[in-house]
Amino acid sequence: MKICITSQGNDLEAQVDPRFGRCQYFVIVETDTNETDVLGNPNKDGMGGVGVQSGQFMSEKQVKVVLTGNVGPNAFQTLQAGGIEVITGISGKVKEVVEKYTKGEFKSDQGPSVDSHFGTK
């Protein structure tokens, strides 16, 4: 299963980025094989709608779970519509988050963790 962790850097030692739509990188991990793909966020500098665009990007990449610090209402709705589980309140190193996720230490959210336009420049 593919999971995605928002990241401030381009490797597993980087810290989790607390923003979803405007994160620096998406670290996608295939939990069955530990294959990792690090993608720069093409939406991080967008003028608006970046949460929705990032949510659509996750659907295109066939991600099933997003782990991040926060997610706004529009992004949350887009992710849910794509059948993607959302887990917020995540912090620490990406590598540690992957380990904790595989051990079942996180619970999915039932709604957004912040209001619209949180984390804008």
C-alpha positions in Angstrom: 0.0 0.0 0.0 1.3 3.5 -0.8 1.4 6.0 2.0 2.6 9.6 1.7 4.3 11.7 4.3 4.7 15.4 3.8 8.4 16.4 4.2 10.6 19.4 4.6 13.5 17.6 2.9 14.1 15.0 0.1 15.0 12.0 2.2 13.8 9.8 5.0 15.9 11.7 7.6 14.0 14.9 6.9 11.4 16.4 9.3 7.7 16.1 8.5 6.4 19.3 6.9 3.4 20.4 9.0 1.6 21.7 5.9 -0.1 19.4 3.3 -0.9 21.6 0.3 2.3 23.7 0.6 4.7 21.1 1.8 8.2 21.0 0.2 8.2 17.3 -0.7 5.9 14.3 -0.7 7.7 11.1 0.4 5.7 8.1 -1.0 6.5 4.8 0.5 5.2 1.4 -0.7 4.7 -0.3 2.7 4.9 -3.8 1.2 8.3 -3.4 -0.4 9.7 -0.2 1.4 10.3 1.3 -2.1 10.5 5.1 -1.6 9.8 7.9 -4.1 10.5 11.5 -3.1 8.6 14.1 -5.2 8.9 17.8 -5.0 5.5 19.4 -4.5 4.5 21.0 -7.8 1.8 23.1 -6.0 3.8 24.6 -3.1 4.1 28.0 -4.6 0.6 28.2 -6.2 -1.6 31.2 -5.8 -4.6 29.3 -4.5 -6.3 25.9 -4.3 -3.0 24.2 -3.5 -4.6 21.8 -1.0 -7.1 20.6 -3.6 -4.4 20.3 -6.3 -2.1 18.4 -3.9 -5.0 16.1 -3.0 -5.6 15.4 -6.7 -1.8 14.7 -7.1 -2.0 12.1 -4.3 -4.9 10.4 -6.2 -2.9 10.4 -9.4 0.0 8.7 -7.5 -2.5 6.1 -6.1 -1.7 7.0 -2.5 -4.0 5.4 0.1 -2.9 7.3 3.2 -1.5 10.8 3.8 0.4 11.5 7.0 1.0 15.2 7.7 0.9 17.9 10.3 -2.3 19.6 9.2 -4.8 19.5 6.4 -7.5 22.1 5.6 -11.1 21.5 4.7 -10.8 21.6 0.9 -7.8 19.3 0.8 -9.5 16.9 3.3 -12.6 16.7 1.2 -10.5 16.1 -2.0 -8.5 13.4 -0.3 -11.7 11.7 1.1 -13.3 11.9 -2.3 -10.2 10.0 -3.7 -10.6 7.3 -1.0 -7.4 8.5 0.8 -7.2 8.2 4.5 -5.9 11.3 6.3 -3.8 11.3 9.5 -2.8 14.6 11.0 -0.8 15.8 14.0 2.3 14.1 12.6 5.8 15.4 13.5 9.3 14.1 13.7 11.5 12.4 11.1 9.8 10.8 8.0 11.6 7.5 8.7 10.2 7.3 12.2 6.7 8.2 11.0 6.9 5.3 8.5 7.9 2.9 11.3 5.1 4.1 13.6 2.6 3.8 10.8 3.5 0.2 10.0 3.2 -0.6 13.7 -0.4 0.8 13.7 0.3 3.7 16.0 -1.8 6.3 14.2 -5.6 6.8 13.8 -7.2 8.4 10.8 -9.0 11.8 11.1 -12.7 12.4 10.6 -12.3 16.0 9.5 -9.8 18.8 8.7 -7.3 19.8 11.4 -7.2 23.5 10.5 -9.3 26.2 8.8 -9.0 27.2 5.1 -5.8 29.0 4.0 -3.7 27.7 7.0 0.0 27.7 6.2 -0.1 30.3 3.4 2.9 32.5 2.9 
